[in-house]
Amino acid sequence: MSDVETLKAEIKKLSARATTAKMNLHDFSEELPANWANAPQVARDVVDAYQALDAARKKLKQLEQA
């Protein structure tokens, strides 16, 4: 499997992870003010997921342009 194909598979996984994190944030917000103390962790999960996805997409773009 080429680096591009491997990275595309990873992006697919990261995209699913980001979508799950987004939905968890949505569900969390609907339950507020219950469990409000978990807000920093829920937000961190979303940020981490989307940062990883963004980095992988940028790397793929670089590989495809090379």
Contacts in CASP RR format, 6 or more apart in sequence:
PFRMAT RR
TARGET T0000
AUTHOR 0000-0000-0000
METHOD contacts of the structure
MODEL  1
MSDVETLKAEIKKLSARATTAKMNLHDFSEELPANWANAPQVARDVVDAY
QALDAARKKLKQLEQA
1 9 0 8 1.000
3 63 0 8 1.000
4 60 0 8 1.000
4 63 0 8 1.000
4 64 0 8 1.000
7 56 0 8 1.000
7 59 0 8 1.000
7 60 0 8 1.000
7 63 0 8 1.000
8 60 0 8 1.000
10 56 0 8 1.000
11 53 0 8 1.000
11 56 0 8 1.000
11 57 0 8 1.000
11 60 0 8 1.000
14 49 0 8 1.000
14 52 0 8 1.000
14 53 0 8 1.000
14 56 0 8 1.000
15 53 0 8 1.000
17 49 0 8 1.000
17 52 0 8 1.000
17 53 0 8 1.000
18 46 0 8 1.000
18 49 0 8 1.000
18 50 0 8 1.000
18 52 0 8 1.000
18 53 0 8 1.000
20 49 0 8 1.000
21 45 0 8 1.000
21 46 0 8 1.000
21 48 0 8 1.000
21 49 0 8 1.000
21 50 0 8 1.000
22 46 0 8 1.000
22 49 0 8 1.000
24 42 0 8 1.000
24 45 0 8 1.000
24 46 0 8 1.000
25 42 0 8 1.000
25 43 0 8 1.000
25 45 0 8 1.000
25 46 0 8 1.000
28 35 0 8 1.000
28 38 0 8 1.000
28 39 0 8 1.000
28 42 0 8 1.000
END
